[in-house]
């Protein structure tokens, strides 16, 4: 997928069989990670010897608890995430989750070359760009290639797979299990193709087909409207939109022809101008599969924008962009570019000079049959990696993976029904290539299933599969559950006159929207402004947020402390807030589960929200 359509950030942890880590790798306790061992495996930059030098791969190991079953490599996404950093091995939730998923397994995580603590690639222009155009993004990628230099050709998925085998050999382990998430699934399959005899079992979460990404994201875009409709099925988007998928396509096509511009309140309280086109709509919607809060607000924001009320959508875009500001150690956009521009199945040969690619791209898009992008026009192909890699120096694209065959080993895939960037059809295509392949889909859940499935159905199923007790067909589904963050109903307008009922209605929607905003609060962004002023801020201690004169509609303010109560789904909150303002009946409301109760203007007030 396109650079700004990042493959997912995930939960994770790692281990290794006791007594096996000798040979070429010396392990020592990691600083500040109780029970975790760290080491370095040196691998050649160029395995042909043409370019001298080595890269030190940072490896982290957490020994198995209980009776040893084997060794599982944890492989993060991106490309650009270091697995040792993403699969946080320190004591806490991630370690507990991984030990639950893989009982008795030693799990190993290492940072791929060019990521984390393994010679991270730093391309400041590409890393720090905020909302670049497609053309600007391509130019920044080309500049990044110059920063990396001639060794840029050695960051293909094929090279990462060989590094993985070097780590396996250094650990002295004959066979390994593979647990890949997002791009990590492509790397896991690439390793299985290159070293089938060394694979014990395969677990894929949010599956990327080895021959993808598609250069124009056709597999993603053609399925987007139907995926959005399934997310809203069961009445979850009632009051927001009657056709989420259709309205996204309609708005994106409209804004690509005529972009919108408007003003929003930035986190620093200053008013700023923001522009959106069709490509921005697509990127926003794709990001919703990693953000429960974004998914909760998008249906109503899209519906409002179609009706001419664009402020909620522009604010949501601003929040999303701020959430994509990442350090190179967390996700190196330089490595993302180097890997995808090496792997991509582009409509040019690898030695085609950049100056000749624009014409090839345009003629290829023009020659695609009608409907190649589903409900979107052919312009939507600009979101794909073919445009992103247009200025990447030759060679670019078509770096082959090993020919295989894939090993005949136990294999399971997990995929979310609301996964926008790696649809379930991807998983079906890969599962069919494994003789023992099986799939579990989780309806309503987005990208990175084991990190997002609040019902815990997929996590229990994976554990049972590891233990050999899973009782499910080869193609199975978890029950549909509600979204983690309750979907926001239509954005309210300011009432013409204040009343208890209008105040209660607007306050309820403001609280639901604030909950959705809270789900999007991630460092360094710990504060967002309300649509019409005020702010929501992450609590310094505990789970929850503080509202200060928070306004979703003009003239009605909400202030108070709101605490997270339960994940649900849907998640619930508790607390007490004050409601006031020139268009409100002032009073105090208590939040309990999904209801508000209290007194407004001295009169009792109660309603679901």
N, C-alpha and C positions, 0 to 999 in steps of 0.2 A: 504494500500500500504506500501511498504518498508519504513523504517525510513527516508532514504535520498530522497524518493519521497514524499515530504511533501504535506499534504493537505493545501489548499490555504490560503494566506493572503488576507484580504478583507477590503473594505471601510465600515464604519457604524456609527450609532449614537443611542441615547435612550431617552425614556419618561415615564410618569405615570399620571393617572387621578388626577386632583387636588382634595384635600380633602380626598383621599382614603388612603394616606400613614400614617396611625396612627398605631394602634394595636401594633405589636411586633417590628416594625422597626422605629427607630428615624432617621430622615433625617436632614442634615445640608448642607449649601452651600459648594460645592467642591472648594478647592483652585485652582485658575487660570483657572476655567472653568465657565465662566459667565453664570448664569441661571441653572446650573446643581446642583443637590442635591446628596449627598453621604451618605451612611450608611453601617452598617455591620449586617449580619444575621449569628448567631452562629448555626452550625449544628454538630451533633455528628460524630466523625470519623467513628465509628462502630455503626450502628443502632441496632444491636443485643445486644450491651452492653459488648461484650467480651473484647474490647480494650477501655479503658477510654479516655476521652478528646474530645475536639471540634475543629472545624476549623471555623475561621471567614471568611465569604464570603463577599467580597467587592462589593457593589451594587452602581450603578450610575443611576440617574433618571433625565430626562429632561421633564418638564411638556409640555403637548400638547398645540399647538397654534390653535386658532379657536374653532369651535364647537367640543366637545369631541366625539370620535367615539368608543374608546376602549383602550386596553392596549396591546402593542406588545413587546414580548421579543425578543431581538436580540442575536443570538447564533453563536459564531465564530467557526472557523475551527481548524485544527490541527490533532488529539487532542493535546492540549498544548497551544493554544492561549487563553488568558483571554478576555472575551467579552467586559468588561469595557475598557480595553486597546485598543483592536482592533477596536471597535466601538467608535472612539474618539468623545466624546460628546461636546467638546469645540466648540465655534463659528468657522465657516469655511465651507469648501466644504462638509465634511461628514455630518455635521448637516443639511445643506441645502438639500443634497441629500436624507437623510432619511425623512425629513419633506415633501419633494416632493413625495417620494414613498408611505408614509403612512400619508396622510393628516388627521388631527384631532386625530391621535393616540398618546397616551402616550407610549413612547418606553423605555424599561428597559434593561439595560445590566449589567451583573455581571460576575466577574471572577470565573470560575469553581474552585473547590478545586484543589490545586496543580498548579495553574497558577497565573500570574500577582500578584495582591495584596491579594490573598487568599491562603497563605501558599505555595508559589511557590516551586516546587521541583527542587533542584539543584544537578545535577550530572555532575561535571566539565569535567570528561573524555569523557562522551558521548556528552556533549554540545559543547566541543571545538575541537572534532576530525575533521580533514580535510581529506576528501577522504579516509576513512578507508575501508579496504576490508570487505567482508561479514562476514568473521570469526572474524575480529577485532571488527566489529560492534556488533556482538552477545556477545562477551566477555565484551564489554563496557556496554551493556544492563544488563548482569548478575551482573556486579559490581554495577550498578545503583540500582538494586533491593536490594542489601545488604545495600546501603546507606539509602534507604527509610525505610527498616525494615519491620516488620510484617504487618504494616498498608497498605502495597502496594496492598493488595487484595481489598481495598475499594476505588479504583479509576476507577472502571469499568463504562461503559456508564450508567448502571442501577443506580449507586450511583449518577452520575451527574444529572440524571433525577429526583431523589428524592430531591436533593439539589434545583433544579429549583422549585419544588412544595413548598419547604420550603420558598423560596423567595416570591413566589406568595402569600402564606398564610400570611407572615409577612407584605406584602404590603396591605393586606385586599382586594384583587381583586378576584372575583368569577371565571371569565373566562379570558383567555389570548389568544392572537394571538401568533403564533410562526413563526419567520423568521430565518431560519437556512441557513448557507453557508458552503458548503463542509462537513467536519465531523459534523458541526452544523446541517446538515439535518438529519443525523443519530440520533443525540441526540434529535432533535425535534420530530422525529417519535417515538423514545423510550419513550419520555414524553407522546405523544398522546396514545401510547399503555398502559402506566401505569395509566394515569389520563384522560381518554377520556371525562369525564363529565366537565373537567375544560378547555377544548379547544374551542376557538371561531372560529378560522380559521388557516390555515397552508400555509406558503410560503416557498418553498424549492429552493435554488439556488445552482446548481452543485451537483447533488444528489448522495448520498451514500446509497446503499441498506442496510437495517438494519442488514442483515446476512453477510455483507461484513465487512472488506476487505477479498477478496479471499486469502487464505494462500499463493498462488503462483502468484497472480496478473494475472491469466489467462484471466479474462474479459477485462483487460486493454491491454495486449499484443496481444491477438488475433485480436483486432480491430485496433491496432495502424497503420498498413500500409494503411488501407482504410481511416482512419481519416486524415492521412497525405496527401493522394491523394486528398481528398475533399478540404483540405486547399489550395492546389495548383490549383484546378480547376478554369477555367475562365482565365487562362494565367497568374496568379499572380506569378508563379515561372519560367516564361519564361526567358531563358538565364542562369538559375541556375541548373535546373535538369528537365528531362522529366518524372521521376518517383520517387518522393520523398519517398513514402512509401516503394517501392521495394528496393531502394538504402539503406535506413536505415536498413532494415532487412538483406540485403546482407553484409553490413559493420559490423553490430553487430555480426553476426555469424562468420565472418572472424576474427574479433579482439578477440572474445572469445577463438578461437583456437590459435591465434598468436597475442598477444597484441602489440601495438606500443609504442615507447618511442621517445621523441624528446625534443627540447629546445624551450622555449618561453621567452619573456621579461616580467618579473613581474612588477607590478605597481611601485615598488621602483627603476626600471631601471636595475636591475640585471638579468642576464640570469639564468633560472632555468630549471630543467629537469622535465618532466611530462609523466606519463604512462597512457594509456587507454586500457581497455578491452571491451568486449561486454556489460557487465553490466553498465559500464560508459556511453556507447552510449545511452542505454535505459534511464538512469536517466537524461542525458542531454536533450534528446528529450522530455521527459515528462515535464521537467521544462519549456520548450518553451511555454506551455499553460498559464503560468503566466508572461511571458516576451515578449513583442512585439519585442524587439531588438534581443533576442535570436532566436525567430521564423523567423526573417528577415534574419539572417546570416546562420542558420542551413542548409537549402537546398544546398547552394553553398559549404559550408564547408564539408558536407557529400560527395557531388559529387567529390570534390577535393581529399579527403582522399581515395576514391575508386581508383582514378587514381594515387595514390602514393604521393600526395602533402598533407601531414598531418599537416603542421604548422598551418593553419587556424583553424582546428578542435581542436587541442591541446590548442590553445589560447582561443578559445570559451569555452572549458571545464574549463580552469583556471578562466575565468570571472564568469562562472556559480557557481563554487565552492565558490568563494569569496562572491557572492551574497547570499549564504546559511549560512553564518556565522551570527548567531543570538544570542542575549542575552536570558537568561532563562525567563526574564520578558516579552519578546516579543513572544517567543514560547519555552516552556519548553520541551526539548527532554526527560527528565525524566518522565514527565506526559504522553508524547506521548507513551513511552514504557509501563508505568504502565497500561494505558487504553487499548492499542492494544494487549498487552500480556495477559490481562484478557479476552478481548472480542473474540479474534481470534478463527476461526473455524479450528483448527489445526488437523493434522492427528494422534494425540495422545490424550489420555484421560487426563483430568486436573492433575491427580496425577502421570502421567508418569515422572520419574526422568529425568533431563537433560542428564544424561549419556546414556540413551537409545534412545534419539530422533534422533541422527544423522543417525542411521541405518533405522529408520522409514521414515525419510525424503528421503533418497536415494531410498529405495524400493518403496515409494509412487510415486516419480518422474519417476522411471523406469517403473512403472506399468501404467502410464497414456497413453491413446491411442495417436497414431501419430496425429499431428495437434492440440494438446491441447493448444499450444502456437502460433497458426497461423503459420506465416512464420519464427518464431524463434525456435531454438532447445530447448529441455527440460531444458538446462542450465539456460534459462531465468527465471525459477522459483526461482532462488536464489535471485531475487530482492524482493521477497515477505516477509511478516511478519513471515511466518513459520521459515525461516532461521534467521531472526532478533531475534526472541523470543526463539531460541533453548536453550539458557543457562539461560533463566528466571526461577527462582525457582518454584517448584510446590506449589500451583496449577497454571497452565497456560492454558488459553483458555477456551472457551465454557461457559463463564458466561452468563446466560440467561437474556433476556429482559422480560418484562411483557407480558402476553399472548394476551392482547387486549380485545375486538376488537378495530379497529381504529374508530374514531368518524365520523359520517356522517355530515361533516362540509365543507364549501367552502375551496378548496385546489387548489393551482397552483404551478407548477414547472417551473423553468427556467434552460435551459442547453445550453452550447455552443457547436457548431458543431466541434470546434477545442479543446474540452476538452479532454486531453489525460488521465487524472487520474480518472475522473468520466464520462465515455461515456454516450451518450444520452440513450442508452439501459437501464442504471441504472434508469434514470428518468421514462422511460416507465414502468418499472417493479413496481415502487413505485406508480406512478399515477394510475395504474390499480387497486390498492388496496383501493383507496378512491372512494366512490360512486360519489362524486362531483369533482373528480380529472380532471385537465386539464394541458396541457404542451405547452410551447412556446420554440422552439429551435431557437438559433441565429447562423446561419452559419458563419464560419470563426472566431468566438470569442472563447477564451479559457476558463479557469477555473475562477470562481467567476464572473458571467455574469454582475451583476449590477455594479461591479467595473471596468469592462473592455469594455463594449459595448459602443464604441465611437459614434455609430449611434444613440444611446438613444432610439432605438425601444423598447427594453425590459423594460426599466425604464418607458416609457410612458404607455406600456401595463399593467404593474403592478399597476400603479396609477389608470388607468381606471378600472382595476379589483376591486381595493379597493373601488372605487366610484360606482361600479355597472354599468359602461357604456362600458365595453369592448365588442367590436363586433368582435369576432374571433371564429373559430371552436375549439373544445376541444383539438385537436392536430394541432398546428399552427406553422408557421415559420415566422421569420422576413426576409426581403430582405437581400441577401448577399451584403456585402460592402467590400471594399479593406482592407487589413491589416493596422493597425495603422502605423507601420513602413514599408516602402517600402522594398520588398524582394530584397536582394543583388544579382546582376547577378554574373557570374563566377568570382572568385578571379583572378585578372590580374597578368601576369608575367611582368617583366621589359622589355620594348621594346629594340630591338637590336640597334636602333638608334633613337635619339630624333626627334620628329616632332610635329607640332601643333596638329594633330589629335590624336596621341598616348598620348601626354601630357593631352589633354582635356579628353580623355577616362579614363585614370588612375586617374586623379584628380576627375572626376565625381564619379567613383566607391569608391574612398577613402572618399569622402564626404558622400555618401550613407552609407558606412560602419561605419563612425564616428557617423552618426545619429543613427544607430542601437546600437552602443556602448553607446551612450548617454542615450538611453532608459534603459540601464542596469546599469547605475550609480546610486547607492543607498548608503547612509551612512552605514558603515564607508568608503566604496569604492567610492571615488569621483574623482579618476584619473585612467585611463588605458593607457597602452602603445600601440603604433601602432604595426602592424605585423612586421615591419622592423625598428622600432624606432620612436622617437617622442612621443607625448602624447595627449590625449584628457582629458580635465578637466572640471568639472561642474563649471559654473559661480557662483561666490560668491553672486552676486545679479542678479535677473531676471532668466528667463528660457532660457537655451541654454548652449553652451559650447565653450571652447577656444582650438584651435588646435595649437600645437607647433611642427613644423618639423614632422608632422604626415605622416607616410609612410606605404602605403598598398603594395607597390612594391618597390624593391631596387632602390635608385637613384632619386626618385620623391617625393618631400616634399611639404606639404600643411600647411600653418600657417594662422591664422586669427580667428576672433570672429564670431560665428554663433548663431543666435537667433531663438528660437522657434516661429513660426508664427501662426500655426493653427493646431488643432487636426485632422482635416479632417473628416474621414479617406480617403486617407492616410494623415499623418501629413506633414506639409510643414515648411520650414525654410527660413531665409533670412540672408544676411550678405555679407561680402567681404573677400576674401582670396588671399594670394599670393602663387604662385606655382613656385618652383625652384628645382635645383638639377642637378647632372651631366647627367642624362638621361631625362631631361625636357627642354622644351622651356619656359624660365622664363616669368612671367607676372602676371597680376592681374585679378581675375574673381569675378563677382558679382553673388550671389545666389538669385534667385527670383522664388518662387513657385517650379517648377520642372525643372528649366533650369539654365544654366550657360552662362554668356556672359562677354566679356571683350576683353583684348588684350594679346596675347602671342607672344613674340619676335617682338613686334611692329605691329603685324597683328591682324585684328579682329578675334575673336573666339566665337562661340556660339554653344550650343548643349543641348539637354535634358539630364538629368542624373537620 
